[in-house]
Amino acid sequence: ALIKLTGRQYALLSPKNTQDELYGSAVAFAIAPDARTGERTLQAVEDEVSSCPGDEITLRVELGDATSKVVWTKEPLDGGASEQKGSGVVLKDSPESDAVYTASLTNGECRNEAVIYVTMWPVPSIDTVVTVDNPKMVEILPSGGTSPYDYAIDGDGPSDYQTGAIFNGVKLGRHTAYVKDDNGCRTSYVFETEALPVEFPMYFTPNGDGLNDVWNPKNIDIFERVELVI
């Protein structure tokens, strides 16, 4: 009996063999393309691709006959429904989770496929943003993803990032912190810096004894503009 395995792979069972013994005792072989049906060759340029969730990926297949049409399908590995994703030797998509992409070529009764596995890199997260010494100096505390990290505040462009997690001179108010890991996967976190209450000394004694000689309100240095009226 002739049993089909996968694609053009078949196995020939002898009378002594059973279906359960197929892979151990059968003779496996491939049926070559039939020149009369005009089967075309199809091969993925890369059969495994990794990406950050939501980033655009480019999948390519090589086709022996440029006049044939390739159709793509996507099957999410999280249990979602399969869907058609277009046609052509190049496919661009922005998957959010692991998936299997299949490029199919049909010519008459012949069908050829190329399968590409797309997996997502882990995405970093920002646990919190803490103040250091004063409200204008903050530190971003990330986790997950793939270290080392780059950090940014209120900007996600290439020139906005730095390698250190501490930022000085942050204005009071609402901000967005960004972290980018070694794979380029990004995350963001909204935080707010608040002013400490200003403390005014009740008195000062400028007598040169080194005690309370200067009237010096505390926590006013965090404000960009301070005006004192007597």
Phi, psi and chi 1 to 4 in degrees:
 res  aa     phi    psi   chi1   chi2   chi3   chi4
   1 ALA       -  148.7      -      -      -      -
   2 LEU  -104.1  120.0 -174.7   63.0      -      -
   3 ILE  -114.7  128.6  -56.6  -62.6      -      -
   4 LYS   -82.4  135.0 -175.7  173.7 -177.8  179.2
   5 LEU   -97.0  -84.4  -58.6  179.1      -      -
   6 THR  -139.6  146.1   58.3      -      -      -
   7 GLY    55.9 -122.1      -      -      -      -
   8 ARG  -100.6   16.7  -67.5 -165.3  -58.6  -87.6
   9 GLN   -87.4  128.5  -63.1  -68.0  -36.0      -
  10 TYR  -130.3  164.8  -69.3   79.7      -      -
  11 ALA  -135.3  141.5      -      -      -      -
  12 LEU  -103.8  119.5 -177.3   62.8      -      -
  13 LEU   -93.3  131.4  -65.2  179.4      -      -
  14 SER   -84.4  166.1   67.2      -      -      -
  15 PRO   -58.6  -25.4  -26.2   35.7      -      -
  16 LYS   -84.8  -12.9  -64.4 -178.7 -179.9 -179.7
  17 ASN   -89.8  150.6  -65.8  -27.2      -      -
  18 THR  -116.4  169.5   64.8      -      -      -
  19 GLN   -59.9  -37.5 -178.4   73.2   26.8      -
  20 ASP   -68.1  -24.3  -66.1  -23.6      -      -
  21 GLU   -95.2    9.3  -61.5  170.9  -22.5      -
  22 LEU   -53.4  -52.7  175.0   62.4      -      -
  23 TYR   -76.6  -16.3  -68.0   96.9      -      -
  24 GLY   -92.3  -27.6      -      -      -      -
  25 SER  -130.0  -10.9   58.0      -      -      -
  26 ALA   -79.7  160.1      -      -      -      -
  27 VAL   -97.1  115.4  179.0      -      -      -
  28 ALA   -92.9  143.1      -      -      -      -
  29 PHE  -154.7  167.5   62.3   94.0      -      -
  30 ALA  -113.3  136.9      -      -      -      -
  31 ILE   -85.6  122.4  -64.8 -179.1      -      -
  32 ALA   -70.7  155.8      -      -      -      -
  33 PRO   -58.3  140.2  -22.0   32.7      -      -
  34 ASP   -89.0  119.4 -171.3  -21.1      -      -
  35 ALA   -61.7  -25.9      -      -      -      -
  36 ARG   -71.9  -27.1  -66.1  172.6  -61.3  175.0
  37 THR   -90.7  -11.0   61.5      -      -      -
  38 GLY    68.4   38.5      -      -      -      -
  39 GLU   -63.7  138.9 -176.6  175.3   -2.2      -
  40 ARG  -104.8  151.1  -55.9  -65.1 -168.5  -98.8
  41 THR   -86.5  145.2   58.7      -      -      -
  42 LEU  -144.5  128.3 -175.6   66.8      -      -
  43 GLN  -145.3  136.3 -177.2  176.5   -1.0      -
  44 ALA   -75.2  138.3      -      -      -      -
  45 VAL   -66.3  -42.1  175.4      -      -      -
  46 GLU  -132.2  129.8  -66.9  179.7  -76.8      -
  47 ASP   -95.1   -4.1   54.6   11.4      -      -
  48 GLU  -138.3  131.1  -66.3 -176.3    3.0      -
  49 VAL  -134.4  137.2  175.3      -      -      -
  50 SER  -116.3  148.5  -64.2      -      -      -
  51 SER  -156.3  161.1  171.6      -      -      -
  52 CYS   -80.0  142.6  -59.2      -      -      -
  53 PRO   -55.5  130.2  -25.6   35.1      -      -
  54 GLY    88.5  -13.1      -      -      -      -
  55 ASP   -76.8  150.5  -77.7    0.9      -      -
  56 GLU   -76.6  133.7 -176.0  179.1   81.1      -
  57 ILE  -117.4  156.7   59.7  173.2      -      -
  58 THR  -123.2  119.5  -59.2      -      -      -
  59 LEU  -108.8  138.4  -52.5  178.8      -      -
  60 ARG  -133.8  146.1  -66.7 -178.0  174.0   87.7
  61 VAL  -127.7  153.4  -67.9      -      -      -
  62 GLU  -101.4  134.0  -66.3  177.0  -18.5      -
  63 LEU  -122.4  129.0 -176.6   61.4      -      -
  64 GLY   -68.1  -30.3      -      -      -      -
  65 ASP  -121.3  111.4 -179.9    5.0      -      -
  66 ALA   -66.8  -13.9      -      -      -      -
  67 THR   -86.4  -10.5   62.6      -      -      -
  68 SER   -81.8  155.8  -61.2      -      -      -
  69 LYS  -104.8  131.5 -176.2  178.1 -179.5 -179.5
  70 VAL  -106.9  132.1  176.9      -      -      -
  71 VAL  -117.0  134.7  177.8      -      -      -
  72 TRP  -105.0  141.5  -67.2   84.8      -      -
  73 THR  -128.9  152.4   57.9      -      -      -
  74 LYS  -123.9  130.6  172.0 -173.9  175.2 -177.2
  75 GLU  -123.4  104.7 -177.9  177.6   -4.8      -
  76 PRO   -62.3  143.1  -19.2   31.9      -      -
  77 LEU   -87.5    0.1  -64.9 -178.3      -      -
  78 ASP   -93.5   11.4   58.8    3.4      -      -
  79 GLY    97.3    1.5      -      -      -      -
  80 GLY   -71.1  168.1      -      -      -      -
  81 ALA   -77.2  147.4      -      -      -      -
  82 SER   -69.3  152.4  -61.2      -      -      -
  83 GLU  -147.7  149.5   57.0  179.7  -43.2      -
  84 GLN   -74.8  138.9  -61.9  -72.5  -28.4      -
  85 LYS  -122.5   12.1  -63.4  -58.1  -67.0 -175.2
  86 GLY   115.7 -167.6      -      -      -      -
  87 SER  -142.0  166.4   60.2      -      -      -
  88 GLY   111.8  167.9      -      -      -      -
  89 VAL   -78.3  -12.3  -64.8      -      -      -
  90 VAL  -123.2  133.0  177.2      -      -      -
  91 LEU  -128.2  131.1  174.1   69.8      -      -
  92 LYS  -111.2  134.5  -66.5 -177.4 -179.5  -66.6
  93 ASP  -153.0  164.9 -163.8   23.1      -      -
  94 SER  -129.5   76.3  -59.3      -      -      -
  95 PRO   -70.9  149.8   27.7  -35.0      -      -
  96 GLU  -102.2  -12.4  -65.3  -73.3  -12.3      -
  97 SER  -149.7  172.1   60.2      -      -      -
  98 ASP   -59.2  142.8  -64.2   -9.9      -      -
  99 ALA  -156.9  161.5      -      -      -      -
 100 VAL  -112.9  124.9  176.5      -      -      -
 101 TYR  -105.6  132.1  -70.8   77.9      -      -
 102 THR  -121.4  122.6  -58.2      -      -      -
 103 ALA   -96.7  122.6      -      -      -      -
 104 SER  -115.7  139.5  -58.5      -      -      -
 105 LEU  -126.8  120.3  172.7   64.2      -      -
 106 THR  -118.1  130.4  -57.8      -      -      -
 107 ASN  -140.2  101.6 -173.9   34.6      -      -
 108 GLY    67.5 -125.8      -      -      -      -
 109 GLU   -90.7   -3.7  -64.2 -179.1   -3.6      -
 110 CYS   -92.7  145.2  -66.1      -      -      -
 111 ARG  -139.7  132.7  179.5 -178.6  175.9   89.3
 112 ASN  -127.9  145.1 -159.2   -9.2      -      -
 113 GLU  -135.1  150.2  -66.0 -178.9  -14.5      -
 114 ALA  -127.8  129.0      -      -      -      -
 115 VAL  -110.9  133.9  176.7      -      -      -
 116 ILE  -125.5  126.8  -57.3  175.9      -      -
 117 TYR   -95.7  125.6  -65.2   89.2      -      -
 118 VAL  -114.3  121.8  177.1      -      -      -
 119 THR  -119.5  149.3   56.8      -      -      -
 120 MET   -94.5  135.0  -61.1  -65.6  105.3      -
 121 TRP   -72.3  151.5  -77.9  -47.4      -      -
 122 PRO   -66.5  141.8   23.6  -33.2      -      -
 123 VAL   -96.8  135.4  177.7      -      -      -
 124 PRO   -71.1  165.7   28.4  -35.1      -      -
 125 SER  -135.5  159.7   61.4      -      -      -
 126 ILE  -108.0  115.5  -61.8  176.5      -      -
 127 ASP   -69.6  -45.1  -62.9  -30.0      -      -
 128 THR  -170.3  171.1 -171.1      -      -      -
 129 VAL  -124.6  123.2  176.8      -      -      -
 130 VAL  -114.5  153.7  -62.3      -      -      -
 131 THR   -84.6  147.8   57.7      -      -      -
 132 VAL  -125.7  115.4 -179.4      -      -      -
 133 ASP    72.3  -49.6  -64.5  -23.9      -      -
 134 ASN  -152.1  164.2   65.3   75.5      -      -
 135 PRO   -62.3  -17.2  -25.1   35.6      -      -
 136 LYS   -88.5   -3.3  -73.3 -168.2  172.4 -176.8
 137 MET  -116.7  119.1 -178.8 -179.2  -67.0      -
 138 VAL  -128.0  158.2  -60.4      -      -      -
 139 GLU  -128.3  132.2 -178.7  177.9    6.9      -
 140 ILE   -91.8  129.3  -56.9  173.2      -      -
 141 LEU  -113.8  101.8  -57.9  179.5      -      -
 142 PRO   -97.8  170.4   35.5  -32.6      -      -
 143 SER  -156.5  167.4   62.7      -      -      -
 144 GLY    72.9 -169.8      -      -      -      -
 145 GLY    64.2 -150.6      -      -      -      -
 146 THR  -129.0  110.2  -55.1      -      -      -
 147 SER   -74.2  159.8   61.6      -      -      -
 148 PRO   -79.1  164.4   30.0  -36.8      -      -
 149 TYR  -110.2  158.0  -51.8  104.4      -      -
 150 ASP  -117.2  153.3  -70.2  -31.0      -      -
 151 TYR  -129.5  149.7  -52.0   84.0      -      -
 152 ALA  -152.5  157.5      -      -      -      -
 153 ILE  -132.0  128.5  -70.6 -179.6      -      -
 154 ASP    59.6   32.7  -66.1  -23.9      -      -
 155 GLY  -175.8  136.3      -      -      -      -
 156 ASP  -119.3   17.9 -168.7   27.8      -      -
 157 GLY   -83.0  165.6      -      -      -      -
 158 PRO   -57.0  -34.4  -24.2   33.6      -      -
 159 SER   -85.2   -4.0   61.2      -      -      -
 160 ASP   -85.4  -15.8  -65.1  -41.7      -      -
 161 TYR   -89.3  151.2  -77.7   86.6      -      -
 162 GLN  -136.3  162.6   64.9  179.7   43.0      -
 163 THR   -82.9  -20.2   57.0      -      -      -
 164 GLY   -90.1  149.8      -      -      -      -
 165 ALA   -89.6   -7.7      -      -      -      -
 166 ILE  -102.1  133.6  -64.5  177.7      -      -
 167 PHE  -122.4  134.3  -68.9   77.0      -      -
 168 ASN  -113.8  151.8 -161.7    4.4      -      -
 169 GLY    78.5   23.7      -      -      -      -
 170 VAL   -74.6  128.0  179.3      -      -      -
 171 LYS   -68.8  153.6  -65.4 -178.5  179.2  180.0
 172 LEU   -67.2  142.2  -61.4  178.2      -      -
 173 GLY   128.2 -160.4      -      -      -      -
 174 ARG   -91.5  134.9 -167.3  176.2 -179.3   86.8
 175 HIS  -140.3  166.4  -57.9  -82.9      -      -
 176 THR  -122.6  124.3  -58.0      -      -      -
 177 ALA   -97.1  143.6      -      -      -      -
 178 TYR  -125.6  144.6  -62.4   91.5      -      -
 179 VAL  -131.1  134.4  164.6      -      -      -
 180 LYS  -123.7  127.4  178.2  174.8   60.2  175.7
 181 ASP   -91.5 -173.7   73.4   -2.0      -      -
 182 ASP   -67.1  -22.5 -163.3   46.2      -      -
 183 ASN   -89.4   -2.8  -69.8  -37.0      -      -
 184 GLY    89.3    5.0      -      -      -      -
 185 CYS   -76.6  137.9  -61.7      -      -      -
 186 ARG  -118.4  158.1  -66.8  171.2  167.0   81.9
 187 THR  -149.3  163.9 -170.2      -      -      -
 188 SER  -136.7  162.8   61.6      -      -      -
 189 TYR  -154.6  126.3  179.9   89.5      -      -
 190 VAL   -92.3  130.5  176.4      -      -      -
 191 PHE  -139.2  170.6   69.3   99.2      -      -
 192 GLU  -138.7  134.6 -171.0  168.6   -5.8      -
 193 THR  -102.3  133.1   55.5      -      -      -
 194 GLU  -120.2  146.7  -62.4  180.0   -6.8      -
 195 ALA   -73.1  141.4      -      -      -      -
 196 LEU   -74.5  150.8  -64.1  175.1      -      -
 197 PRO   -63.4  136.1   22.1  -32.9      -      -
 198 VAL   -73.6  133.8  178.3      -      -      -
 199 GLU  -111.5  119.9  -61.2  179.2   15.8      -
 200 PHE  -104.0  123.4  -63.4  101.0      -      -
 201 PRO   -60.6  140.3  -21.5   33.9      -      -
 202 MET   -73.1  -21.0  -62.1  -59.4  -64.8      -
 203 TYR  -161.5  170.0   60.2   88.9      -      -
 204 PHE  -149.0  154.1   72.4  108.0      -      -
 205 THR  -128.7   89.7   56.4      -      -      -
 206 PRO   -78.1   63.2   30.0  -34.1      -      -
 207 ASN  -107.4    6.8   56.4    8.3      -      -
 208 GLY    79.8   11.3      -      -      -      -
 209 ASP   -88.5    2.1   63.0   -3.3      -      -
 210 GLY    83.5    2.1      -      -      -      -
 211 LEU  -116.4  116.6  -61.0  174.2      -      -
 212 ASN    56.0   33.5  -58.7  -45.5      -      -
 213 ASP   -72.3  -23.1  -71.6  -28.9      -      -
 214 VAL  -123.0  135.6  178.9      -      -      -
 215 TRP   -85.7  108.3 -170.7   73.6      -      -
 216 ASN  -130.6   95.3 -173.2   17.1      -      -
 217 PRO   -62.4  142.5  -21.0   33.7      -      -
 218 LYS   -94.0  149.2  -65.0 -178.5  179.1  179.7
 219 ASN    71.4   17.9  -58.6  -33.4      -      -
 220 ILE   -87.1  -13.6   63.5  172.1      -      -
 221 ASP   -70.6  -13.6   56.1  -30.8      -      -
 222 ILE   -80.8  -11.9   62.4  175.4      -      -
 223 PHE   -90.2  142.3  -63.6   97.9      -      -
 224 GLU   -73.9  -26.1  -64.4 -169.8   14.6      -
 225 ARG  -143.0  125.4 -178.7  174.7  178.9  -88.7
 226 VAL  -126.4  132.3  177.2      -      -      -
 227 GLU  -126.1  127.7 -177.6  178.3   -6.2      -
 228 LEU  -110.0  124.7  178.4   61.3      -      -
 229 VAL  -119.6  126.6  177.8      -      -      -
 230 ILE  -110.6      -  -61.2  178.9      -      -
